[in-house]
Amino acid sequence: MSRAALDASEAGTTESVSIWFRLLSCHALILQELRRELDEHTTVPRFDLLASLHRHDGQTLAGLSRALLVTAGNITGLVDRAERDGVVARKPDPADRRVGRVWLTDRGRTLIQTVLPAHAKQVHAVLRGLPARERKELRRLLGTLRDHLSPRSGPPKPAPARTNGHSARMRA
């Protein structure tokens, strides 16, 4: 490989690492802002759980683990605590009683329906510092990156254990 090709490869690697760190730092900063609002009502992991069930109620623990990108152990503890607090309930699947499903309770449904609109407004407030045209372009670029990274077949695999149990709320 020529010296010019090596230099270009190193520059590309440096740029890729810089992009990765910018994504991480933006994620951390946005999450910090969103936590402030959510802390009045719930935790970020519980919000993610309730929002996932709001989109598709009656998921299995394995399905929730995949959807929230957390380990089976994390989701079990999260659901245990949410069930203890009366915002979700576990019920056997009527078609296969060996399978348990997690459902929002009335209390959980009320909570997520209260928090979701405020959360959406807060997300917009955090991102409105970018002009609309740049937000649209960022969404397009991140969608392209997501599509590039997504497995070509089958559901996504659960992510390795994470210290904060946080997942991506918006997939689109």
C-alpha positions as CSV (number, residue, x, y, z in Angstrom):
1,M,0.0,0.0,0.0
2,S,1.4,3.4,-0.9
3,R,2.1,6.1,1.7
4,A,-0.7,8.2,0.3
5,A,-3.2,5.3,0.7
6,L,-2.0,4.7,4.2
7,D,-2.4,8.4,5.1
8,A,-5.9,8.4,3.6
9,S,-6.8,5.2,5.6
10,E,-5.5,6.7,8.8
11,A,-7.4,9.9,8.2
12,G,-10.6,7.9,7.5
13,T,-10.1,5.9,10.7
14,T,-9.5,9.1,12.7
15,E,-12.6,10.7,11.2
16,S,-14.7,7.5,12.0
17,V,-13.5,7.5,15.6
18,S,-14.3,11.3,15.9
19,I,-17.9,10.6,14.5
20,W,-18.3,7.8,17.1
21,F,-17.3,10.1,20.0
22,R,-19.6,12.9,18.8
23,L,-22.5,10.4,18.7
24,L,-21.7,9.3,22.2
25,S,-21.3,12.8,23.6
26,C,-24.5,14.0,21.9
27,H,-26.3,10.9,23.3
28,A,-25.0,11.7,26.8
29,L,-26.0,15.4,26.6
30,I,-29.5,14.7,25.2
31,L,-30.1,12.0,27.8
32,Q,-29.0,14.3,30.6
33,E,-31.6,16.9,29.5
34,L,-34.3,14.3,29.1
35,R,-33.7,12.8,32.5
36,R,-34.5,16.2,34.1
37,E,-38.1,16.1,32.9
38,L,-38.6,12.3,33.3
39,D,-37.2,12.3,36.9
40,E,-40.4,14.0,38.0
41,H,-42.5,11.0,36.8
42,T,-40.3,7.9,36.3
43,T,-36.8,6.7,35.4
44,V,-35.4,6.6,31.8
45,P,-35.4,2.7,31.8
46,R,-39.0,2.5,33.0
47,F,-40.0,5.2,30.5
48,D,-38.5,3.1,27.8
49,L,-40.3,0.0,29.0
50,L,-43.7,1.7,29.2
51,A,-43.2,3.4,25.8
52,S,-42.3,0.1,24.2
53,L,-45.5,-1.5,25.7
54,H,-47.5,1.5,24.7
55,R,-46.4,0.9,21.1
56,H,-47.0,-2.9,21.3
57,D,-48.6,-4.1,24.5
58,G,-48.3,-7.7,25.6
59,Q,-44.6,-8.3,24.6
60,T,-42.6,-11.2,25.9
61,L,-39.5,-10.6,28.1
62,A,-37.3,-11.7,25.2
63,G,-39.1,-9.3,22.9
64,L,-38.7,-6.4,25.3
65,S,-35.0,-7.3,25.7
66,R,-34.5,-7.0,22.0
67,A,-36.7,-3.9,21.6
68,L,-34.9,-2.0,24.4
69,L,-31.4,-3.3,23.6
70,V,-30.8,-4.6,27.2
71,T,-29.9,-8.0,28.5
72,A,-32.5,-10.5,29.7
73,G,-31.3,-10.0,33.3
74,N,-31.8,-6.2,33.0
75,I,-35.3,-6.5,31.6
76,T,-36.3,-9.1,34.2
77,G,-35.4,-6.7,37.0
78,L,-37.0,-3.7,35.3
79,V,-40.3,-5.6,34.8
80,D,-40.1,-7.0,38.4
81,R,-39.9,-3.5,39.8
82,A,-42.5,-2.1,37.4
83,E,-44.9,-4.9,38.3
84,R,-44.3,-4.3,42.0
85,D,-45.2,-0.6,41.5
86,G,-48.4,-1.6,39.6
87,V,-47.6,-0.2,36.2
88,V,-47.3,-3.5,34.4
89,A,-48.6,-7.0,34.8
90,R,-47.3,-10.4,33.7
91,K,-49.9,-12.7,32.2
92,P,-49.6,-16.1,30.5
93,D,-50.0,-16.1,26.7
94,P,-53.5,-17.5,26.1
95,A,-52.2,-19.4,23.0
96,D,-49.2,-20.9,24.9
97,R,-49.3,-20.7,28.7
98,R,-45.5,-21.5,28.8
99,V,-44.9,-18.0,27.5
100,G,-45.4,-15.0,29.7
101,R,-46.3,-11.6,28.3
102,V,-46.0,-8.1,29.9
103,W,-49.0,-5.8,29.7
104,L,-49.6,-2.2,30.8
105,T,-51.9,-1.8,33.7
106,D,-54.4,1.1,33.8
107,R,-52.0,2.9,36.0
108,G,-49.1,2.3,33.6
109,R,-51.1,3.4,30.6
110,T,-52.1,6.6,32.4
111,L,-48.5,7.3,33.3
112,I,-47.1,6.8,29.8
113,Q,-50.0,8.8,28.2
114,T,-49.2,11.6,30.6
115,V,-45.4,11.5,30.1
116,L,-45.2,10.9,26.3
117,P,-46.4,14.3,25.1
118,A,-44.1,16.2,27.6
119,H,-41.2,13.9,26.5
120,A,-41.9,14.7,22.8
121,K,-41.9,18.4,23.5
122,Q,-38.7,18.1,25.5
123,V,-37.0,16.2,22.7
124,H,-38.0,18.9,20.3
125,A,-36.8,21.6,22.6
126,V,-33.4,19.9,22.8
127,L,-33.1,19.5,19.1
128,R,-34.6,22.8,17.9
129,G,-31.2,24.4,18.2
130,L,-30.6,22.9,14.8
131,P,-32.4,24.6,11.9
132,A,-35.3,22.4,10.5
133,R,-33.3,21.7,7.3
134,E,-30.3,20.4,9.3
135,R,-32.6,18.3,11.6
136,K,-34.1,16.7,8.5
137,E,-30.6,16.0,7.0
138,L,-29.3,14.6,10.4
139,R,-32.4,12.3,10.5
140,R,-31.7,11.1,7.0
141,L,-28.0,10.5,7.7
142,L,-28.7,8.7,10.9
143,G,-31.3,6.5,9.1
144,T,-28.7,5.6,6.5
145,L,-26.2,4.7,9.2
146,R,-28.8,2.7,11.1
147,D,-29.7,0.8,7.9
148,H,-26.1,0.1,7.2
149,L,-25.6,-1.3,10.7
150,S,-28.8,-3.3,10.9
151,P,-28.6,-7.0,10.4
152,R,-29.9,-8.1,7.0
153,S,-32.1,-10.8,8.4
154,G,-33.9,-11.5,11.7
155,P,-34.4,-9.4,14.7
156,P,-31.6,-7.4,16.2
157,K,-29.5,-9.2,18.8
158,P,-29.6,-7.8,22.4
159,A,-26.8,-5.4,23.2
160,P,-24.2,-6.3,25.7
161,A,-24.9,-5.4,29.3
162,R,-25.0,-1.6,29.8
163,T,-24.5,0.2,33.0
164,N,-27.5,2.6,32.7
165,G,-30.0,0.2,31.1
166,H,-30.9,3.0,28.7
167,S,-32.1,2.3,25.2
168,A,-32.9,4.3,22.1
169,R,-36.5,5.6,22.3
170,M,-37.0,6.5,18.7
171,R,-36.1,4.0,16.0
172,A,-37.4,6.0,13.0
